[in-house]
Amino acid sequence: MKEVAAAAPPAGLEPTPAPIAMGDVLGQDRATAVLEDAMRTDRVHHAWVFHGPVGVGKFTAALAFAAALLDPSTEADLSGRFAPDPDSPVQRLLASGTHPDLVVVKKELAVVSRDDRVRAGKQMTIAKEVLSEFLIEPAAKTRAVAGDSLAGKVFIVDEAELMAREGQNALLKTLEEPPPGTVVILVTSNEDRLLPTIRSRAQRVAFTPIGRDAMDAWLGGHEEFSAIDPSEREWLGAFADGSPGMFERAREAGFFAWHQTLEPKLNAVDGGRYVSDLGPTMHALVEERAQAVVKATPNASKDAANRAAAAQLFRLIGERYRRRLAEAVVGPVDADEPPMPLRAIDAVQQAQGMLDRNVSLQFVAESLSVSLASRG
């Protein structure tokens, strides 16, 4: 393989993590088996959809798959697992985040777009212009690193559900008439937001929450988690529900403190009481989190940050009632009078639906607090 000069990552963007071996992707053996079978039979599809819950390893697996596809040294080891030579020139480029034929497309690429309007815009979606500039156009060009590998170029679209509809339509032509050697991987936690025409042209691979043993192994591999208070660690593990990514997000965002703030109020609501400051408290927690995100990322959309924080709040409350439901329900559920936790879960889902319809967050929070009390 000809050595290629490494290009520095675009300024203002987080570097792409170094890929790990496919066999090191925790708790996703079924998914990685599908990918390794494709390599083993030399039938690597040109388009893939990696779908499943947030934080369970979809993006990590996409990077591992890309690293194997782009490296001529990839072959089955003695155990039958496919892996490249970790010391190969390709792996050195990938580890430094400078391989010119691997492109991670995400909404944050807007800050380095050639389009002034896109650079100045808020990052709510993956704009059509971002897809054109960083995927559709470069996919048609010749690979930069020559070699006898399973793919010449790999494009990973992270949070692919954020692709604007016009962008998805523009991407269709690339998926219908893929340039030789090009592989596109769409990583999504909500594949229903992808157009049916997109999904029908891709090989779908399901990712699920990882098992308890895998989660324990992941936690054990992070020394910094040993300093977490045991009660917080236990709560974070239950909240994450088999998602290492969700564990980290919840810890960094301080969701255990949210739990401690909300739990006494929700306990009162469970008894049928209306708690006057529950709605304002939920609204304040979401606003505080959204403001922190926007402060850390100046081009971030405040509206998108509010929605993301609200979704986490609804998840926190919903998971609380799902645990209550698992503890309370024995035998069939009475359709005429479902148990309180089930009614509370329905209230949370209705709140999410209101937010999706652009109802103001303040009104949604107050409406949820009333609905929870009326379902006590």
C-alpha positions as CSV (number, residue, x, y, z in Angstrom):
1,M,0.0,0.0,0.0
2,K,1.3,3.5,-0.8
3,E,1.8,5.7,2.2
4,V,-0.5,8.8,2.2
5,A,0.3,12.0,4.0
6,A,-2.1,12.4,7.0
7,A,-4.4,15.3,6.9
8,A,-5.3,17.1,10.1
9,P,-8.9,16.8,11.3
10,P,-11.1,19.8,10.5
11,A,-10.7,22.5,13.2
12,G,-13.5,22.9,15.6
13,L,-14.6,19.3,15.4
14,E,-14.1,16.4,17.9
15,P,-11.6,13.9,16.4
16,T,-13.0,10.5,15.3
17,P,-12.2,7.9,17.9
18,A,-9.6,5.2,17.0
19,P,-11.5,2.1,15.9
20,I,-11.4,-1.1,17.9
21,A,-11.4,-4.7,16.5
22,M,-14.8,-6.2,15.7
23,G,-14.3,-8.9,18.3
24,D,-13.9,-6.2,20.9
25,V,-17.3,-4.7,20.4
26,L,-19.0,-5.6,23.7
27,G,-22.3,-7.4,23.8
28,Q,-23.2,-7.3,20.1
29,D,-22.1,-10.7,18.9
30,R,-25.2,-11.2,16.6
31,A,-24.6,-7.9,14.9
32,T,-20.9,-8.4,14.4
33,A,-21.5,-11.9,13.1
34,V,-23.6,-10.5,10.3
35,L,-20.8,-8.1,9.4
36,E,-18.1,-10.8,9.5
37,D,-20.2,-13.1,7.4
38,A,-20.4,-10.4,4.8
39,M,-16.6,-10.1,4.7
40,R,-16.1,-13.8,4.8
41,T,-18.2,-14.4,1.7
42,D,-16.9,-11.2,0.0
43,R,-20.5,-9.9,-0.2
44,V,-20.2,-6.5,1.4
45,H,-23.4,-4.5,0.6
46,H,-22.8,-0.9,-0.4
47,A,-25.3,0.5,2.1
48,W,-26.1,-0.5,5.7
49,V,-28.4,0.7,8.5
50,F,-27.2,0.1,12.0
51,H,-30.2,0.6,14.2
52,G,-31.0,0.2,17.9
53,P,-31.1,2.1,21.2
54,V,-28.8,5.0,22.0
55,G,-25.4,4.2,23.3
56,V,-25.3,0.4,22.7
57,G,-22.3,0.3,20.3
58,K,-23.7,1.0,16.9
59,F,-21.2,3.7,16.1
60,T,-18.3,1.8,17.7
61,A,-19.2,-1.2,15.5
62,A,-19.5,1.0,12.4
63,L,-15.9,2.2,13.0
64,A,-14.7,-1.3,13.5
65,F,-16.4,-2.5,10.3
66,A,-14.9,0.5,8.4
67,A,-11.4,-0.3,9.7
68,A,-11.7,-3.9,8.5
69,L,-13.1,-2.9,5.1
70,L,-10.5,-0.3,4.3
71,D,-7.5,-2.4,5.3
72,P,-5.9,-4.9,2.8
73,S,-4.4,-6.8,5.8
74,T,-7.9,-7.8,7.1
75,E,-8.3,-11.6,7.4
76,A,-9.7,-14.3,9.7
77,D,-7.5,-15.1,12.7
78,L,-7.1,-18.5,14.3
79,S,-10.5,-18.1,16.1
80,G,-12.2,-17.2,12.8
81,R,-12.8,-13.5,13.7
82,F,-12.0,-11.0,11.0
83,A,-9.5,-8.3,12.0
84,P,-6.8,-6.2,10.3
85,D,-3.2,-6.1,11.3
86,P,-3.3,-3.5,14.2
87,D,0.1,-2.2,13.1
88,S,-0.7,-1.7,9.4
89,P,-0.3,1.7,7.8
90,V,-4.1,1.9,7.3
91,Q,-4.7,1.3,11.0
92,R,-2.2,4.0,11.9
93,L,-4.1,6.5,9.8
94,L,-7.4,5.4,11.3
95,A,-6.0,5.6,14.9
96,S,-4.9,9.2,14.3
97,G,-8.3,10.1,12.7
98,T,-6.6,11.1,9.4
99,H,-7.6,8.3,7.0
100,P,-8.8,10.2,3.9
101,D,-11.2,7.5,2.8
102,L,-13.1,7.3,6.0
103,V,-15.6,10.1,6.5
104,V,-17.8,10.5,9.5
105,V,-20.8,12.6,8.6
106,K,-22.6,14.4,11.4
107,K,-24.6,17.6,11.9
108,E,-21.5,19.3,13.5
109,L,-19.8,19.3,10.1
110,A,-21.8,22.3,9.4
111,V,-19.2,24.4,11.1
112,V,-16.6,23.6,8.4
113,S,-19.0,23.7,5.4
114,R,-17.9,25.7,2.4
115,D,-21.4,27.3,2.5
116,D,-21.5,30.5,4.7
117,R,-25.2,30.0,5.4
118,V,-24.7,26.4,6.6
119,R,-21.8,27.5,8.8
120,A,-23.9,30.2,10.4
121,G,-26.9,28.0,10.9
122,K,-28.1,26.1,14.0
123,Q,-27.2,22.4,14.0
124,M,-30.7,20.9,14.3
125,T,-30.4,18.5,11.4
126,I,-27.8,17.1,9.0
127,A,-28.3,19.6,6.2
128,K,-28.6,18.5,2.6
129,E,-25.5,20.7,1.9
130,V,-23.5,18.8,4.5
131,L,-24.5,15.5,2.9
132,S,-23.6,16.8,-0.6
133,E,-20.2,18.2,0.4
134,F,-19.0,15.4,2.7
135,L,-20.6,12.3,1.3
136,I,-22.3,12.5,-2.1
137,E,-19.5,14.5,-3.9
138,P,-16.5,12.7,-2.4
139,A,-18.1,9.3,-2.9
140,A,-17.8,9.9,-6.7
141,K,-14.1,10.5,-6.5
142,T,-11.3,8.0,-6.6
143,R,-10.1,6.6,-3.3
144,A,-7.0,8.3,-1.9
145,V,-5.3,5.1,-0.4
146,A,-4.7,2.4,-3.0
147,G,-4.9,-1.2,-2.0
148,D,-6.7,-4.5,-2.4
149,S,-9.2,-3.9,0.4
150,L,-12.9,-4.8,0.6
151,A,-13.9,-1.2,0.3
152,G,-12.2,1.9,-1.1
153,K,-14.2,4.5,0.7
154,V,-16.5,4.3,3.8
155,F,-18.9,7.0,4.9
156,I,-20.5,6.7,8.4
157,V,-23.6,9.0,8.9
158,D,-24.0,9.3,12.7
159,E,-27.5,10.1,14.0
160,A,-28.7,9.5,10.5
161,E,-32.3,10.1,11.6
162,L,-31.3,13.8,11.7
163,M,-30.9,13.9,7.9
164,A,-33.3,16.4,6.4
165,R,-35.9,14.9,4.1
166,E,-34.4,16.7,1.1
167,G,-31.0,15.4,2.1
168,Q,-32.3,11.8,2.2
169,N,-33.8,12.2,-1.2
170,A,-30.4,13.5,-2.5
171,L,-28.6,10.5,-1.0
172,L,-30.9,8.1,-2.7
173,K,-29.1,8.4,-6.1
174,T,-25.8,7.4,-4.4
175,L,-27.5,4.4,-2.8
176,E,-29.2,3.5,-6.1
177,E,-26.1,3.8,-8.2
178,P,-23.2,3.4,-5.7
179,P,-19.7,4.3,-7.0
180,P,-17.6,1.1,-7.0
181,G,-16.0,0.3,-3.7
182,T,-18.0,2.8,-1.7
183,V,-19.8,1.7,1.5
184,V,-22.3,3.9,3.3
185,I,-23.3,3.1,6.9
186,L,-26.3,4.9,8.5
187,V,-26.2,4.8,12.3
188,T,-29.6,5.6,13.8
189,S,-31.5,5.2,17.1
190,N,-34.8,5.9,15.2
191,E,-34.8,4.2,11.9
192,D,-38.5,5.1,11.4
193,R,-37.3,8.6,10.5
194,L,-35.4,7.3,7.5
195,L,-37.4,7.2,4.3
196,P,-38.7,3.8,3.3
197,T,-36.8,4.1,0.1
198,I,-33.5,4.6,2.0
199,R,-34.2,1.6,4.3
200,S,-35.1,-0.6,1.3
201,R,-31.8,0.0,-0.3
202,A,-29.7,-0.9,2.7
203,Q,-28.8,-4.0,4.7
204,R,-30.3,-3.6,8.2
205,V,-28.3,-4.7,11.3
206,A,-30.1,-4.6,14.7
207,F,-28.2,-3.6,17.8
208,T,-29.8,-4.3,21.2
209,P,-29.0,-3.4,24.9
210,I,-26.0,-5.3,26.0
211,G,-26.3,-8.0,28.7
212,R,-25.5,-7.6,32.4
213,D,-22.1,-9.4,32.1
214,A,-21.0,-7.2,29.2
215,M,-22.2,-4.1,31.0
216,D,-20.2,-5.2,34.1
217,A,-17.2,-5.8,32.0
218,W,-17.5,-2.3,30.5
219,L,-17.9,-0.7,33.8
220,G,-14.9,-2.6,35.2
221,G,-12.8,-1.3,32.3
222,H,-13.3,2.3,33.4
223,E,-11.4,3.0,36.6
224,E,-13.0,6.5,37.0
225,F,-16.4,4.8,37.6
226,S,-15.1,3.1,40.8
227,A,-15.2,6.5,42.5
228,I,-18.9,6.9,41.9
229,D,-21.1,6.6,45.0
230,P,-22.6,3.1,45.0
231,S,-26.2,4.4,45.1
232,E,-25.5,6.7,42.1
233,R,-23.8,3.9,40.2
234,E,-26.7,1.5,40.9
235,W,-29.2,4.1,39.7
236,L,-27.2,5.0,36.6
237,G,-26.9,1.3,35.7
238,A,-30.7,0.8,36.0
239,F,-31.3,4.0,34.0
240,A,-28.9,3.1,31.3
241,D,-30.6,-0.3,30.9
242,G,-27.8,-2.0,28.9
243,S,-26.5,1.1,27.2
244,P,-22.9,2.1,28.1
245,G,-23.4,5.3,26.1
246,M,-26.5,6.2,28.1
247,F,-24.6,5.5,31.4
248,E,-21.9,8.0,30.4
249,R,-24.4,10.6,29.2
250,A,-26.5,10.4,32.3
251,R,-23.4,10.6,34.5
252,E,-21.9,13.6,32.7
253,A,-25.3,15.4,32.6
254,G,-26.0,14.9,36.3
255,F,-29.2,12.9,35.8
256,F,-28.8,11.3,39.2
257,A,-29.2,14.8,40.7
258,W,-32.4,15.1,38.6
259,H,-33.6,11.9,40.1
260,Q,-32.9,13.1,43.6
261,T,-34.7,16.4,42.9
262,L,-37.8,14.7,41.3
263,E,-38.2,11.6,43.3
264,P,-39.9,13.2,46.4
265,K,-42.3,15.1,44.2
266,L,-43.1,12.0,42.1
267,N,-43.7,10.0,45.3
268,A,-46.2,12.6,46.3
269,V,-47.8,12.5,42.9
270,D,-48.1,8.7,43.1
271,G,-50.5,9.2,45.9
272,G,-52.8,11.3,43.8
273,R,-51.6,14.7,45.0
274,Y,-51.0,17.6,42.6
275,V,-47.5,19.0,43.3
276,S,-47.6,22.6,42.2
277,D,-43.8,23.0,41.6
278,L,-43.3,19.7,39.7
279,G,-44.0,21.3,36.3
280,P,-41.7,24.3,36.9
281,T,-39.0,22.1,38.3
282,M,-39.0,19.8,35.2
283,H,-39.0,22.9,33.0
284,A,-36.0,24.4,34.9
285,L,-34.0,21.2,34.8
286,V,-34.4,20.9,31.0
287,E,-33.6,24.6,30.5
288,E,-30.5,24.4,32.6
289,R,-29.2,21.4,30.7
290,A,-30.0,22.9,27.3
291,Q,-28.2,26.2,28.3
292,A,-25.1,24.2,29.3
293,V,-25.1,22.4,26.0
294,V,-25.4,25.6,24.0
295,K,-22.7,27.3,26.1
296,A,-20.3,24.4,25.3
297,T,-21.2,24.3,21.6
298,P,-21.9,27.9,20.3
299,N,-23.5,26.7,17.0
300,A,-25.8,24.2,18.8
301,S,-29.5,24.9,18.4
302,K,-31.2,25.9,21.7
303,D,-34.4,24.3,20.5
304,A,-32.6,21.0,19.6
305,A,-30.8,21.1,23.0
306,N,-34.2,21.6,24.8
307,R,-35.7,18.7,22.9
308,A,-32.8,16.4,23.7
309,A,-32.9,17.3,27.4
310,A,-36.6,16.9,27.6
311,A,-36.4,13.5,25.9
312,Q,-33.9,12.5,28.6
313,L,-36.2,13.8,31.3
314,F,-39.1,11.8,29.9
315,R,-36.9,8.7,29.7
316,L,-36.0,9.2,33.3
317,I,-39.6,9.5,34.4
318,G,-40.8,6.7,32.1
319,E,-38.1,4.3,33.3
320,R,-39.1,5.0,36.9
321,Y,-42.7,3.9,36.2
322,R,-41.6,0.9,34.1
323,R,-39.7,-0.4,37.1
324,R,-42.8,0.3,39.2
325,L,-44.9,-1.6,36.7
326,A,-42.6,-4.6,36.7
327,E,-42.8,-4.7,40.5
328,A,-46.6,-4.2,40.7
329,V,-48.1,-6.2,37.9
330,V,-48.8,-9.9,38.4
331,G,-51.1,-11.6,35.9
332,P,-53.1,-9.9,33.1
333,V,-53.6,-6.2,33.0
334,D,-57.2,-4.9,33.4
335,A,-57.9,-2.9,30.2
336,D,-60.7,-0.9,31.9
337,E,-58.5,0.1,34.8
338,P,-54.8,-0.3,34.0
339,P,-52.4,0.0,36.9
340,M,-51.1,3.5,37.9
341,P,-47.6,3.0,36.5
342,L,-49.0,2.1,33.1
343,R,-51.2,5.2,33.1
344,A,-48.2,7.3,34.1
345,I,-46.1,5.8,31.2
346,D,-48.9,6.8,28.9
347,A,-48.8,10.3,30.2
348,V,-45.1,10.5,29.6
349,Q,-45.6,9.3,26.0
350,Q,-48.3,11.9,25.5
351,A,-45.9,14.6,26.8
352,Q,-43.3,13.5,24.3
353,G,-45.9,13.6,21.5
354,M,-46.9,17.2,22.5
355,L,-43.2,18.2,22.3
356,D,-42.8,16.6,18.9
357,R,-45.8,18.8,17.8
358,N,-43.9,21.9,18.9
359,V,-46.0,22.6,21.9
360,S,-44.0,24.9,24.3
361,L,-41.8,23.0,26.8
362,Q,-43.3,25.0,29.7
363,F,-46.8,24.0,28.8
364,V,-45.8,20.3,28.3
365,A,-44.1,20.1,31.7
366,E,-47.1,21.6,33.4
367,S,-49.5,19.3,31.5
368,L,-47.4,16.3,32.4
369,S,-47.4,17.2,36.1
370,V,-51.2,17.5,36.0
371,S,-51.6,14.2,34.1
372,L,-49.4,12.3,36.5
373,A,-51.4,13.5,39.5
374,S,-54.7,12.6,37.9
375,R,-53.3,9.1,37.3
376,G,-52.3,8.5,40.9
